[in-house]
Amino acid sequence: MKLHSGDQEAFKQLYDRLHPQIYRFIYALLKDQTHSEEILQETFITLWVNRHKLTPQQALYPYLYLVARRLTIDAFRKASTENKFKERLHWLQIDSCNDNEEQLLLHDLQQRIDEGMKRLPQQQRLVFQLNKLEGLSYDEIAQKLQLSRNTVRNHLVCALKSMKMYVSENDITYIFLLFFLYY
């Protein structure tokens, strides 16, 4: 199996052949083009990363189907959790009566996020800011920075991993979550 040995051309041919079917499966569940494309990319990235674990006899479509299914379920779980946090945050905002305390918390949070972002390489930091803070889509960022959509996605994935590590190292998970749900 050429894929097993890291043959990129074999991977490209496999991608070209199977991605439409996997995409349709994901899209049928999510009904969202952007998220479906992201999960499709993650599915094939998982295949590439784990290619050495595959056997030559292993059928790849069922493997990709299972990976896509798992990633789609994870996306549903994440969306559900985010909605619960957003609802909780909404009620906290309504109940909050001390604006000064909120401003101090937001200022402290902004400083911590800025510290974490300073640790990112310049391109990752820029993509992270445009996506998470300014709300631009992958395509908008790609056009603005004259990069490919996949490059934007890769920068964002790396930036998110770095930020998650920073958050866990500094024990500010809850604050980080509030920041991204608040804005």
Summary of the structure (lengths in Angstrom):
residues: 183
radius of gyration: 19.5
end to end distance: 47.5
largest distance: 63.9
contacts: 473
relative contact order: 0.08
helix: 82%
strand: 0%
